[in-house]
Amino acid sequence: MIFVDNENNYDASVNIALETYLVENKLVDEPILLFYINKPSIIIGRNQNTIEEVNQPYLDEHGIQVVRRMSGGGAVYHDLGNVSFCFIKDDDGSFRDFASFTKPVIEALHKLGATGAELQGRNDLLIDGKKFSGNAMYAKDGRMTAHGTILFNSDLEEVNNALKSRKEKIESKGIKSIRSRVTNIAPYVKDEYKDLSIEAFRDVLLLEIFGVASKEEVPRYQLTEEDWKKVYEIREQRFGNWDWNYGQSPAFDIEKSKKFDFGLVDFRFNVTNGKVSSAKIYGDFFGLGDIKDVEEKLVGVKYTKEDFLTAFDAIDVNKYFGRVTKEEIIEMLFA
Ligand SMILES: Nc1ncnc2c1ncn2[C@@H]1O[C@H](COP(=O)(O)OC(=O)CCCC[C@@H]2CCSS2)[C@@H](O)[C@H]1O
């Protein structure tokens, strides 16, 4: 494994652009470990409808930025008390479960004294029954990133202030969101680590994961000026862009949504002369494929159970929706 230093960038759109650049360009043969710490921001899931997830007036008032990431799953809050880790590597199929990639992080946290830290639920790391880390994955063209957050000493009030509350969501949509109880990990680590700055905590994690005693011993790839130029291009085109982060939410004729154990799935269709003229799929489910492929495949399909069954036969449901099945999708659309 090799470490890539993000050189003290605290802007979420830069950091997510850097992560994406490292996924899309294989700079080194070994797996990469990247950390980042972001100024107050909401990092929204790849397929989520931003306006339904965030408390926009609050974000405006407090200068909290929204950045849409490449991976599926739900919306999380980042601030200078939260550190994110990313394992970026070739996607050989072996690393696609939450248990494999969170293991080194859990082991490191155990060594630091947070012995109760464990993987639970679909993608959460919990301690004392409370969530301190959310995890997700993204794969494209044989490369992948498996990443997660760690709430070290974040302002937990802000998590609820910045994200739309469950109550609001139920009122507006009849959908339950996963609003887990969250905690910081700082109170659980040994005394010597409790009051570390977030950067020092990140460095301790780095040493633990690499199993070395000093930062100098950590093998690293130094980003070049050319690399950074490309990172800023990606940021310009995608992650610093309103269209990407919020996108349009046009009116749809039909909306069908359901909350499964493995996430919310929300279909929107425009239907013209009985056929789907446009489709949009939102949600916080975990699939590794680009949901756009599915949206495109549904255009032109007659809005009937039979025709949808046929259309879905040609779709690798697991690739796009994770553990939600074809039968469950047809059931929610046509029950
Ligand atoms: N920073 C942070 N860490 C852990 N849990 C959080 C955080 N912010 C919010 N939450 C809680 O998780 C749920 C959403 O859980 P849910 O399971 O829906 O989504 C996730 O966990 C996604 C994790 C994405 C990780 C990426 C890694 C690098 S960039 S972001 C939210 O409603 C809060 O209750």
The ligand as an SDF file (V2000), in Angstrom:
LIG
                    3D

 34 37  0  0  0  0  0  0  0  0999 V2000
  -19.6520   12.0770    9.1450 N   0  0  0  0  0  0  0  0  0  0  0  0
  -20.5030   11.1310    9.4930 C   0  0  0  0  0  0  0  0  0  0  0  0
  -20.0420    9.9290    9.8970 N   0  0  0  0  0  0  0  0  0  0  0  0
  -20.8700    8.9330   10.2440 C   0  0  0  0  0  0  0  0  0  0  0  0
  -22.2120    9.0330   10.2140 N   0  0  0  0  0  0  0  0  0  0  0  0
  -22.7310   10.1890    9.8060 C   0  0  0  0  0  0  0  0  0  0  0  0
  -21.9090   11.2880    9.4270 C   0  0  0  0  0  0  0  0  0  0  0  0
  -22.7210   12.3030    9.0560 N   0  0  0  0  0  0  0  0  0  0  0  0
  -23.9860   11.8510    9.1940 C   0  0  0  0  0  0  0  0  0  0  0  0
  -24.0120   10.5900    9.6580 N   0  0  0  0  0  0  0  0  0  0  0  0
  -25.1570    9.7070    9.9420 C   0  0  0  0  0  0  0  0  0  0  0  0
  -25.2480    8.7430    8.9000 O   0  0  0  0  0  0  0  0  0  0  0  0
  -26.5360    8.8280    8.2420 C   0  0  0  0  0  0  0  0  0  0  0  0
  -26.4220    8.4400    6.7680 C   0  0  0  0  0  0  0  0  0  0  0  0
  -26.0680    7.1010    6.6950 O   0  0  0  0  0  0  0  0  0  0  0  0
  -26.0960    6.2610    5.3360 P   0  0  0  0  0  0  0  0  0  0  0  0
  -25.7690    4.8640    5.7020 O   0  0  0  0  0  0  0  0  0  0  0  0
  -27.3750    6.5300    4.5950 O   0  0  0  0  0  0  0  0  0  0  0  0
  -24.9540    6.8960    4.4370 O   0  0  0  0  0  0  0  0  0  0  0  0
  -23.6150    6.8060    4.7130 C   0  0  0  0  0  0  0  0  0  0  0  0
  -23.1820    6.4930    5.8060 O   0  0  0  0  0  0  0  0  0  0  0  0
  -22.6950    7.1850    3.5610 C   0  0  0  0  0  0  0  0  0  0  0  0
  -21.2300    7.1360    3.8830 C   0  0  0  0  0  0  0  0  0  0  0  0
  -20.3860    7.8270    2.8300 C   0  0  0  0  0  0  0  0  0  0  0  0
  -18.9300    7.8530    3.1900 C   0  0  0  0  0  0  0  0  0  0  0  0
  -18.0640    8.6600    2.2500 C   0  0  0  0  0  0  0  0  0  0  0  0
  -16.6320    8.5570    2.6210 C   0  0  0  0  0  0  0  0  0  0  0  0
  -15.7900    9.6350    2.0290 C   0  0  0  0  0  0  0  0  0  0  0  0
  -16.7510   10.9720    1.5010 S   0  0  0  0  0  0  0  0  0  0  0  0
  -18.4500   10.3750    2.2590 S   0  0  0  0  0  0  0  0  0  0  0  0
  -26.9720   10.2500    8.4990 C   0  0  0  0  0  0  0  0  0  0  0  0
  -28.3560   10.4100    8.4010 O   0  0  0  0  0  0  0  0  0  0  0  0
  -26.4520   10.4780    9.9230 C   0  0  0  0  0  0  0  0  0  0  0  0
  -27.2780    9.8700   10.8730 O   0  0  0  0  0  0  0  0  0  0  0  0
  1  2  1  0
  2  3  1  0
  2  7  2  0
  3  4  2  0
  4  5  1  0
  5  6  2  0
  6  7  1  0
  6 10  1  0
  7  8  1  0
  8  9  2  0
  9 10  1  0
 10 11  1  0
 11 12  1  0
 11 33  1  0
 12 13  1  0
 13 14  1  0
 13 31  1  0
 14 15  1  0
 15 16  1  0
 16 17  2  0
 16 18  1  0
 16 19  1  0
 19 20  1  0
 20 21  2  0
 20 22  1  0
 22 23  1  0
 23 24  1  0
 24 25  1  0
 25 26  1  0
 26 27  1  0
 26 30  1  0
 27 28  1  0
 28 29  1  0
 29 30  1  0
 31 32  1  0
 31 33  1  0
 33 34  1  0
M  END
$$$$
